[in-house]
């Protein structure tokens, strides 16, 4: 075994632990253990660490100077981890103790706590400690519950929206909505694809880039051709001539993305198919759109490998423009990639993402932060994503508050697609990336603003039909269930006047 994983502790010493032994680790983790407040059971994390290092229980036992049967008991949560063992693990395998011993479960616990506040659970006693223990010790079951609750909540919104859209019972399913639900149920994260893509990204880097990699590994020549030759295509794979053709009007980031996506179709076909297997698609259109979305995910994972990108994102405080330059990506590609960093055990800030045009039409929507997007109709006109068209390519930040009191922090900016030559059509859209208020302090955009979050929050709604803020002058439609008062003798300044209840 690699010597860097060997323990620096004397074998069999049973050494006493003091907080002075900790340098780069968070001491509060060990304080909890040493104080004897409660036992710390970290079996699933220990098992995942062992598997990531490719070790057997016997090898871990030898490294930690304990028996293999004791390792098995630890991994099954039948024995707690002591402060001594935590220190040995940290020193032996060079791990960050804060990440290993529970900091990574805080987001999961917060999400679980929020879901369990649903009125349907009001008659159940749910102590905070039990919720935290469930998130820390049973992450798989917690995630399964959260997915199920998310699907249920989305169903409730869909039922409410039926009144707004007046859809007939026989109306065909919307393939775009199906794919959005498929991605949302998985928090737009496919860890198996990320792992495969990281391996490919390493080989691409060794080859000197995507173009020499195509040549060396697949004997494919990459050619940049004018738009008139491409016939409206941005990318075309000619297997017979052994060529990948790219529209030369694309900018550098778009070229790299198209090449990475073609590489994903070639090398990641099986992982992409596996990611789609548990999707319940009702039409061929839904399947094709889902496959394209997953291939796009794989392309981003090749261009912005998970570990390197997540580390850079944290180091740069999620500065989207700085990250885009560092990885040769566009602002939109980078913002999109930030929504995917939810790999179990390596979670970053959970973001939501939306892309709209000047008319308010949504062309892309991804939710990893619990933001309740409108399924039908327009969004809230008070949200800055609809205003940034007046300030092209300028980042606009905003604190927003929903009717239920939840606060989010939003980062919006315009992006341009197309162009590349005189007279070439281009499309201007706006994208917004956001996170829940409790994570906003980790972003560079909120430095010096956190204390003013409550005062600065703009009250917004999901969509007018579902928003009960009756004092809103921007309202375009009455909310479901509210009675509109006649205005025969009185007309107020607001668009609608409502009765009580």
C-alpha positions in Angstrom: 0.0 0.0 0.0 1.1 3.6 -0.7 3.3 4.8 2.2 1.5 8.1 2.4 -1.5 6.3 3.9 0.6 4.7 6.7 -0.1 5.9 10.2 2.5 8.1 11.9 1.3 6.9 15.4 3.4 4.4 17.3 1.8 1.0 16.9 -0.2 -0.3 19.9 0.5 2.8 22.0 -3.2 3.6 22.6 -2.1 7.3 22.7 -3.9 9.9 24.7 -5.4 12.6 22.6 -5.2 16.4 23.4 -6.6 19.3 21.3 -3.0 20.4 20.7 -2.6 17.4 18.4 -4.9 19.1 15.9 -3.5 21.6 13.5 -5.5 21.7 10.3 -8.6 20.0 11.7 -11.7 21.5 13.4 -11.2 20.9 17.1 -14.9 21.3 17.9 -15.5 17.9 16.4 -13.1 16.2 18.8 -14.3 18.4 21.7 -17.8 16.8 21.3 -16.3 13.3 21.5 -13.9 14.0 24.4 -16.6 15.8 26.5 -18.6 12.6 26.3 -21.8 14.5 25.3 -22.9 11.8 23.0 -21.4 8.9 21.0 -20.3 9.6 17.5 -21.3 7.0 15.0 -19.8 7.5 11.5 -20.0 4.1 10.0 -21.2 5.0 6.5 -18.5 7.7 6.2 -15.8 5.4 7.4 -17.0 2.7 4.9 -17.1 5.2 2.0 -13.6 6.5 2.9 -12.2 2.9 2.9 -13.8 2.2 -0.5 -12.5 5.4 -2.0 -9.0 4.5 -0.9 -9.4 0.9 -2.3 -8.7 -0.7 1.0 -10.0 -3.8 2.7 -11.2 -3.9 6.3 -8.1 -5.9 7.3 -5.8 -3.2 5.8 -7.6 -0.4 7.6 -7.4 -2.5 10.8 -3.6 -2.9 10.4 -3.2 0.9 9.7 -5.2 1.9 12.8 -3.8 -0.9 15.1 -7.2 -2.4 15.8 -8.9 -5.7 14.8 -10.7 -6.2 11.5 -13.8 -7.3 13.3 -13.8 -4.0 15.2 -13.6 -2.1 11.8 -16.7 -4.1 10.7 -18.5 -3.1 13.9 -17.6 0.6 13.3 -18.8 0.5 9.7 -22.1 -1.0 10.8 -22.5 1.7 13.5 -22.4 -0.9 16.2 -19.5 0.9 17.9 -18.9 4.6 18.2 -15.7 6.3 16.9 -13.6 7.6 19.8 -11.5 10.7 19.7 -8.4 8.5 19.6 -9.6 6.7 16.4 -10.7 10.0 14.8 -7.2 11.3 15.3 -5.7 8.2 13.9 -8.0 8.3 10.8 -7.1 11.9 10.2 -3.3 11.4 10.4 -3.2 8.1 8.6 -5.3 9.0 5.6 -4.7 12.7 5.6 -8.4 13.6 5.7 -10.0 16.9 6.8 -11.7 15.9 10.1 -14.4 18.6 9.8 -15.6 17.1 6.5 -15.3 13.5 7.7 -17.0 13.9 11.1 -20.2 15.7 10.3 -19.8 19.1 8.7 -20.9 17.6 5.3 -24.1 16.4 6.9 -25.3 19.8 8.0 -26.8 20.7 4.6 -28.6 17.3 4.5 -29.9 17.9 8.0 -31.1 21.4 7.1 -32.9 20.0 4.1 -34.4 17.2 6.1 -35.5 19.7 8.9 -37.2 21.9 6.3 -39.1 19.0 4.7 -40.2 17.7 8.1 -41.8 21.1 8.9 -44.5 20.3 6.4 -47.9 20.5 8.1 -48.5 16.8 7.2 -45.9 15.9 9.9 -47.3 18.3 12.6 -48.6 15.6 14.8 -45.3 13.7 14.9 -42.6 14.4 17.6 -39.4 15.0 15.6 -36.5 16.1 17.9 -33.8 18.0 16.3 -31.2 15.5 17.5 -33.0 12.6 15.8 -33.2 14.5 12.5 -29.4 15.3 12.7 -28.6 11.7 13.5 -30.7 10.4 10.6 -29.0 12.8 8.2 -25.5 11.9 9.5 -25.9 8.1 9.9 -28.4 7.2 7.2 -27.7 9.6 4.3 -29.2 7.2 1.7 -32.5 6.9 3.4 -32.6 10.6 4.1 -32.0 11.4 0.4 -34.7 8.9 -0.6 -37.1 10.6 1.7 -36.2 14.1 0.4 -36.7 13.0 -3.2 -40.1 11.5 -2.3 -41.1 14.6 -0.5 -39.9 16.8 -3.4 -42.0 14.8 -5.8 -45.0 15.1 -3.6 -44.6 18.9 -3.2 -44.2 19.2 -7.0 -47.4 17.3 -7.5 -49.3 19.7 -5.2 -48.0 22.6 -7.2 -49.1 20.9 -10.4 -52.6 20.3 -9.1 -52.8 24.0 -8.1 -51.5 25.1 -11.5 -54.2 23.1 -13.3 -56.7 25.8 -12.4 -54.4 28.4 -13.9 -53.8 26.6 -17.2 -57.3 25.1 -17.5 -55.8 22.0 -19.1 -58.0 19.3 -20.5 -57.8 15.8 -19.0 -56.5 14.4 -22.3 -53.7 16.9 -22.8 -50.3 15.2 -23.7 -47.5 15.3 -21.3 -44.9 18.1 -21.7 -41.5 16.5 -22.5 -39.6 19.5 -21.3 -41.4 19.4 -17.9 -40.8 15.6 -17.7 -37.0 16.1 -18.1 -37.0 19.0 -15.6 -38.7 16.7 -13.0 -36.3 13.9 -13.8 -33.3 16.2 -13.1 -34.9 17.9 -10.1 -35.5 14.5 -8.5 -31.8 13.8 -8.7 -30.8 17.3 -7.7 -29.2 17.6 -11.1 -26.3 15.4 -9.9 -25.0 12.1 -11.4 -22.0 11.0 -9.4 -21.2 8.0 -11.6 -20.9 10.3 -14.6 -18.7 12.7 -12.7 -16.3 10.0 -11.8 -16.0 8.7 -15.3 -15.7 12.2 -16.7 -12.8 13.0 -14.2 -10.9 10.1 -15.6 -11.4 11.2 -19.1 -10.5 14.8 -18.2 -7.2 13.6 -16.8 -6.4 11.8 -20.1 -7.4 14.9 -22.1 -5.0 17.0 -20.0 -2.2 14.6 -20.6 -2.8 14.7 -24.3 -2.7 18.5 -24.4 -6.3 19.2 -25.0 -9.4 17.8 -26.7 -8.3 18.2 -30.3 -5.0 16.2 -29.9 -6.9 13.7 -27.7 -9.5 13.0 -30.4 -6.6 12.4 -32.8 -4.5 10.2 -30.5 -7.2 8.1 -28.9 -9.9 7.9 -31.6 -8.1 8.8 -34.8 -10.5 11.6 -35.4 -9.6 14.9 -37.0 -11.3 18.1 -35.7 -12.0 20.6 -38.3 -13.4 24.2 -38.0 -15.7 25.0 -40.9 -17.7 28.1 -42.0 -21.4 28.2 -41.1 -22.5 27.9 -44.7 -20.6 24.6 -45.0 -21.9 23.3 -41.7 -25.5 23.8 -43.0 -26.9 25.1 -39.7 -25.1 22.6 -37.5 -22.8 23.6 -34.7 -21.2 20.1 -34.5 -21.2 17.1 -36.8 -19.6 13.7 -36.3 -18.6 12.1 -39.6 -17.7 8.5 -38.8 -16.8 7.6 -42.3 -14.4 10.4 -42.9 -13.2 10.1 -39.3 -13.8 13.8 -38.6 -15.5 16.0 -36.0 -16.7 19.2 -37.6 -17.3 22.4 -35.6 -18.8 25.7 -36.7 -15.9 28.2 -36.7 -18.3 31.0 -35.7 -18.6 29.5 -32.2 -16.6 31.2 -29.5 -13.9 29.3 -27.6 -16.1 28.1 -24.7 -18.8 26.9 -27.1 -16.3 25.0 -29.2 -14.8 23.3 -26.2 -18.3 22.3 -24.9 -19.3 20.9 -28.3 -16.1 18.8 -28.5 -16.6 17.6 -24.9 -20.2 16.7 -25.6 -19.2 14.7 -28.7 -16.6 12.9 -26.6 -19.3 12.1 -24.0 -21.4 10.5 -26.7 -18.4 8.4 -27.8 -16.8 7.4 -24.5 -19.6 7.7 -22.0 -22.5 6.0 -23.8 -23.0 3.3 -21.2 -22.9 5.7 -18.2 -25.3 8.0 -20.0 -27.7 5.1 -20.7 -27.4 3.9 -17.1 -28.3 7.4 -15.8 -31.5 7.3 -17.9 -32.6 3.8 -16.9 -34.7 4.8 -13.9 -36.4 7.7 -15.7 -40.1 7.2 -16.4 -40.4 9.0 -19.7 -43.8 8.9 -21.5 -42.6 9.8 -25.0 -39.6 9.5 -27.3 -39.3 13.3 -27.2 -38.8 13.1 -23.4 -36.2 10.4 -23.8 -34.3 12.3 -26.4 -34.3 15.6 -24.4 -33.2 13.7 -21.3 -30.4 12.0 -23.2 -29.2 15.4 -24.5 -29.4 16.9 -21.0 -27.3 14.1 -19.5 -24.8 14.2 -22.3 -24.5 18.0 -21.7 -23.9 17.2 -18.0 -21.2 14.8 -19.0 -19.6 17.4 -21.3 -19.5 20.0 -18.4 -18.0 17.3 -16.2 -15.2 16.7 -18.7 -14.6 20.5 -19.2 -14.9 21.2 -15.4 -14.0 18.1 -13.5 -15.9 17.7 -10.3 -13.0 17.7 -7.7 -11.0 20.4 -9.3 -14.0 22.6 -10.0 -15.6 22.2 -6.6 -12.2 23.0 -4.9 -11.8 26.1 -7.1 -15.4 27.2 -6.5 -14.9 27.1 -2.7 -11.5 28.8 -3.0 -12.8 31.6 -5.2 -16.0 32.0 -3.1 -18.2 31.0 -6.1 -17.1 33.9 -8.2 -18.7 32.8 -11.5 -16.7 35.1 -13.8 -13.4 34.1 -12.2 -14.3 30.4 -12.5 -15.3 30.8 -16.1 -11.9 32.2 -17.0 -10.1 29.5 -15.0 -11.8 26.7 -16.8 -12.2 28.3 -20.3 -16.0 28.2 -20.0 -18.8 30.7 -20.5 -20.7 32.5 -17.7 -23.8 30.3 -18.3 -21.8 27.0 -18.5 -20.1 27.8 -15.2 -23.3 28.9 -13.5 -25.0 25.7 -14.8 -22.1 23.5 -13.5 -22.4 25.1 -10.0 -25.8 23.5 -9.7 -24.4 20.0 -10.1 -22.0 20.0 -7.2 -24.1 17.7 -4.9 -22.0 14.5 -5.0 -22.6 12.7 -1.7 -19.8 13.5 0.7 -18.5 16.3 -1.5 -21.4 18.7 -1.5 -20.9 22.4 -2.3 -23.4 25.2 -2.0 -26.8 24.0 -3.4 -27.9 26.3 -6.2 -30.9 26.8 -8.4 -30.6 28.0 -12.0 -33.0 29.6 -14.5 -32.7 31.0 -18.0 -35.4 33.3 -19.5 -35.8 35.4 -22.5 -37.0 39.0 -22.6 -40.6 37.8 -22.8 -40.2 35.8 -19.7 -40.2 32.4 -21.4 -38.2 29.8 -19.4 -35.8 27.8 -21.6 -33.8 26.1 -18.8 -34.6 25.5 -15.2 -32.7 23.5 -12.6 -33.4 23.3 -8.9 -30.9 22.1 -6.3 -31.8 24.7 -3.6 -35.5 24.1 -3.0 -36.7 27.1 -4.9 -40.4 26.7 -5.9 -40.3 27.6 -9.6 -43.7 28.3 -11.4 -44.7 25.4 -13.5 -47.0 27.4 -15.7 -47.4 31.1 -16.5 -44.9 33.8 -15.9 -42.7 34.2 -12.9 -42.6 37.2 -10.5 -41.9 40.5 -12.2 -40.2 41.8 -9.1 -37.4 39.3 -9.4 -34.2 40.9 -10.9 -33.8 38.2 -13.5 -36.5 40.0 -15.5 -34.7 43.4 -15.1 -31.2 42.7 -16.2 -31.9 43.2 -19.9 -31.7 46.9 -19.1 -28.1 46.3 -17.8 -26.5 44.0 -20.3 -23.7 41.7 -19.0 -23.7 43.4 -15.6 -24.1 41.1 -12.6 -27.2 42.1 -10.5 -27.6 40.6 -7.0 -30.8 40.5 -5.0 -32.2 39.1 -1.7 -35.7 37.8 -2.2 -38.3 36.5 0.2 -41.2 34.2 -0.7 -44.6 34.4 0.9 -43.8 31.5 3.3 -40.8 33.5 4.7 -38.0 31.6 3.0 -35.2 33.8 1.8 -32.9 33.3 -1.2 -29.9 35.2 -2.7 -30.0 35.6 -6.5 -27.2 36.4 -9.0 -28.5 37.5 -12.4 -26.9 38.5 -15.7 -27.6 38.5 -19.4 -25.9 36.0 -21.7 -25.7 35.9 -25.5 -26.1 32.9 -27.8 -25.2 32.9 -31.5 -23.5 35.7 -33.3 -19.8 35.2 -34.2 -20.0 37.2 -37.4 -21.7 40.3 -39.0 -25.4 39.7 -39.6 -25.4 36.4 -37.7 -28.5 36.0 -35.5 -27.9 36.2 -31.8 -30.2 35.7 -28.9 -30.0 37.6 -25.6 -31.2 35.8 -22.5 -31.0 36.3 -18.8 -29.7 33.7 -16.3 -30.1 33.6 -12.6 -28.2 31.5 -10.1 -29.3 31.5 -6.5 -29.1 29.7 -3.1 -30.9 29.7 0.2 -30.1 32.5 2.5 -28.3 30.3 5.0 -25.6 29.5 2.4 -25.2 33.0 1.0 -22.4 34.0 3.3 -20.1 31.6 1.4 -20.5 33.7 -1.8 -18.2 36.5 -2.8 -21.3 38.5 -3.8 -22.6 38.8 -0.2 -19.5 40.1 1.6 -20.7 42.8 3.9 -24.3 42.2 3.0 -25.3 39.3 5.3 -26.5 41.4 8.2 -28.7 43.5 5.9 -30.3 40.5 4.2 -33.6 40.8 6.1 -34.0 44.5 5.3 -33.0 44.2 1.7 -35.1 41.2 0.8 -37.6 41.9 -2.0 -41.0 40.2 -1.4 -41.7 38.0 -4.5 -44.1 35.2 -5.3 -43.8 32.0 -7.3 -46.4 33.2 -9.8 -49.4 35.5 -9.4 -51.9 32.6 -9.3 -50.1 31.1 -6.3 -49.1 34.3 -4.5 -51.2 35.7 -1.7 -49.5 39.1 -1.4 -52.6 41.1 -2.1 -50.8 44.5 -1.8 -48.7 43.9 -4.9 -49.0 46.5 -7.6 -47.2 44.3 -10.1 -49.9 41.6 -9.9 -51.2 40.3 -13.3 -53.7 37.8 -12.1 -55.7 37.1 -8.9 -54.6 34.3 -6.7 -56.5 31.0 -6.7 -59.3 31.0 -4.1 -59.6 34.8 -3.5 -62.9 36.6 -4.2 -62.5 39.7 -6.4 -64.6 42.7 -5.1 -66.7 44.8 -7.6 -65.5 48.3 -8.4 -68.8 49.9 -9.3 -68.3 52.6 -6.8 -64.7 52.3 -5.8 -61.5 51.6 -7.8 -58.3 51.3 -5.8 -54.7 51.8 -6.9 -54.0 48.1 -7.0 -54.9 45.9 -10.0 -57.4 43.8 -7.9 -59.4 44.3 -4.7 -60.1 41.1 -2.8 -62.6 40.0 -0.2 -61.7 38.5 3.1 -60.6 34.8 3.2 
